[in-house]
Amino acid sequence: MNANNALALFDLDGTLTRRDTLSDLLVRQFGLMRCIAAGIRLSPALLGVLVGAVHRDVAKVQVLTHFFGGMPETEFEAMGRHYALNHLEKLLRPQARERLDWHRAEGHRVIVISASAVDWIRPWTDAQGIEVLATEMERRDGMITGQLEGPNCRCEEKIRRLRIRLDPDDYHPVYAYGDTEGDTAMLAIADYPVYRGLR
């Protein structure tokens, strides 16, 4: 077991941030009217999620493909980096910022585990000196396809990826912060699970 062995796991969207980063990025990058038009076009899938007829991962891929499919990966990465370094911090909940800073000051290992794309998270986590596990976007021939590279990083997938990176049993205590059912598995492994407690 590590000498300084506390581990803090944070969900991003709705836990650290006040709103969904994908939605925020899309409006900033493409404008509100284009996002509304896309919402209308993709409404069968989006409404299907609400009534349980469409899996949320299917709808997510449709949204990602609509906006990013065919985009050069260099452009996508630059867009993600700009968003992460210029806008993500402004979305943080004050109490979440305080808790994040406390864990860092205590020397705890801090990992953000998110279903959002790693491209608009990692530049920020790198600047904070913390780690990230997040959904990866598929690249092909230098282009973003809109598909995911591997499973969406939510529910049990969060724990699967975490266990590839480390053994949670090597850390004590384990703190976990989440706000939806997609964080349940992550909260379940924590000594101190915090559900919607950073608002």
C-alpha positions in Angstrom: 0.0 0.0 0.0 1.3 3.5 -0.9 2.7 5.7 1.9 0.4 8.5 0.8 -2.4 6.3 -0.3 -5.7 8.2 -0.6 -7.5 8.2 -3.9 -10.1 10.7 -5.1 -12.3 9.9 -8.1 -14.4 12.7 -9.6 -17.1 12.5 -12.3 -16.9 15.6 -14.5 -20.2 16.6 -16.0 -22.7 17.8 -13.3 -20.4 16.8 -10.5 -17.3 19.1 -11.0 -19.1 21.2 -13.5 -22.5 23.1 -13.4 -23.5 21.7 -16.8 -22.7 19.2 -19.5 -19.4 20.0 -21.2 -20.4 18.5 -24.5 -23.5 20.7 -24.8 -21.5 23.8 -23.7 -18.7 23.1 -26.2 -21.2 22.5 -29.0 -22.9 25.8 -28.4 -19.6 27.7 -28.2 -18.1 26.0 -31.3 -21.1 25.9 -33.6 -23.6 28.4 -32.2 -27.0 28.0 -30.6 -29.1 28.0 -33.7 -27.1 25.2 -35.4 -27.4 23.2 -32.2 -31.1 23.7 -32.1 -31.4 22.6 -35.7 -29.3 19.5 -34.9 -31.5 18.8 -32.0 -34.6 18.8 -34.2 -32.9 16.6 -36.8 -31.7 14.1 -34.1 -34.9 14.3 -32.1 -36.0 10.7 -32.8 -32.8 9.4 -31.1 -32.8 12.0 -28.3 -36.5 11.5 -27.5 -35.9 7.8 -27.7 -33.4 8.0 -24.9 -36.0 9.8 -22.7 -38.6 7.0 -23.2 -36.1 4.2 -23.0 -36.4 3.2 -26.7 -32.9 4.2 -27.7 -29.7 3.5 -25.7 -28.0 6.7 -24.6 -24.7 5.6 -26.2 -26.4 5.2 -29.6 -27.8 8.8 -29.4 -24.4 10.1 -28.2 -22.7 8.7 -31.2 -25.3 10.2 -33.5 -24.6 13.6 -31.9 -20.9 13.2 -32.1 -21.0 12.1 -35.7 -23.3 14.9 -36.7 -20.9 17.6 -35.4 -17.5 16.0 -35.6 -17.7 13.3 -38.2 -15.2 14.0 -41.0 -13.4 16.7 -38.9 -9.6 16.6 -39.2 -8.2 15.2 -35.9 -5.8 18.1 -35.6 -8.7 20.5 -35.8 -10.7 18.5 -33.3 -7.8 18.3 -30.9 -7.1 22.0 -31.2 -10.8 22.7 -30.5 -10.8 20.5 -27.5 -7.6 22.0 -26.1 -8.9 25.5 -26.5 -12.2 24.6 -24.7 -10.4 22.8 -21.9 -7.9 25.7 -21.2 -10.3 28.6 -21.7 -13.8 27.5 -20.7 -13.8 24.3 -18.5 -12.5 26.0 -15.4 -15.4 28.5 -15.5 -17.9 25.7 -15.3 -16.6 24.3 -12.1 -18.9 24.4 -9.0 -17.2 26.5 -6.3 -17.6 23.6 -3.7 -16.2 21.1 -6.2 -13.2 23.4 -6.9 -12.6 23.6 -3.1 -12.8 19.8 -2.7 -10.5 19.2 -5.7 -8.0 21.7 -4.3 -8.2 20.0 -0.8 -7.4 16.6 -2.3 -4.4 18.0 -4.2 -3.1 19.9 -1.2 -3.3 16.6 0.8 -1.2 14.8 -1.8 -4.0 12.4 -2.7 -4.0 10.8 -6.1 -6.8 12.5 -8.1 -8.5 11.0 -11.2 -11.3 12.5 -13.2 -13.4 9.7 -14.8 -15.8 10.9 -17.4 -18.0 9.8 -20.3 -17.1 13.1 -22.1 -14.3 12.9 -24.7 -10.8 13.0 -23.3 -9.8 15.7 -25.8 -11.6 18.5 -24.0 -10.6 17.3 -20.5 -7.0 16.2 -20.6 -5.4 19.6 -21.3 -7.2 20.9 -18.2 -6.3 17.9 -16.0 -2.7 18.1 -17.2 -2.6 21.8 -16.1 -4.1 20.8 -12.7 -1.6 18.0 -12.2 -4.3 15.4 -12.0 -5.2 12.3 -14.1 -8.1 11.6 -16.4 -9.9 8.5 -17.8 -12.5 9.4 -20.3 -14.2 8.4 -23.6 -11.9 8.2 -26.6 -13.0 9.3 -30.1 -12.2 7.0 -33.0 -9.7 8.3 -35.5 -9.3 7.0 -39.1 -6.9 8.3 -41.7 -6.4 11.5 -39.8 -10.1 12.2 -39.4 -12.6 12.0 -36.5 -15.3 9.4 -37.5 -17.8 10.4 -34.8 -17.7 6.8 -33.4 -16.2 5.9 -30.0 -12.9 4.1 -29.7 -14.0 1.5 -27.2 -17.0 1.7 -24.9 -18.5 4.9 -23.5 -16.7 5.6 -20.2 -19.7 5.4 -17.8 -21.2 2.9 -15.3 -19.0 -0.3 -15.0 -16.7 0.9 -17.8 -15.4 3.6 -15.4 -14.3 0.9 -13.0 -12.9 -1.3 -15.7 -10.7 1.5 -17.0 -9.7 2.4 -13.4 -8.6 -1.1 -12.7 -6.4 -1.1 -15.8 -4.7 2.0 -14.5 -4.4 0.9 -10.8 -5.7 -1.4 -8.1 -8.2 0.5 -6.0 -7.5 -1.9 -3.1 -4.0 -0.4 -2.9 -5.5 2.9 -1.8 -7.2 3.9 1.4 -9.3 5.8 1.9 -11.0 6.1 -1.5 -13.2 9.1 -2.1 -15.6 9.2 -5.0 -17.9 12.0 -6.3 -20.7 11.5 -8.7 -24.2 12.8 -9.6 -26.0 10.2 -11.8 -26.7 6.5 -12.1 -23.7 6.4 -14.4 -21.5 6.9 -11.4 -23.0 4.2 -9.2 -20.3 1.7 -9.8 -17.6 4.2 -9.1 -19.3 5.3 -5.9 -19.7 1.7 -4.8 -15.9 1.1 -4.5 -15.4 4.2 -2.3 -14.9 4.4 1.4 -16.4 7.9 1.2 -19.0 8.1 -1.7 -20.4 11.6 -2.2 -23.6 11.7 -4.4 -24.6 15.2 -5.5 -22.8 16.6 -2.5 -20.8 19.3 -4.3 -23.7 21.5 -5.2 
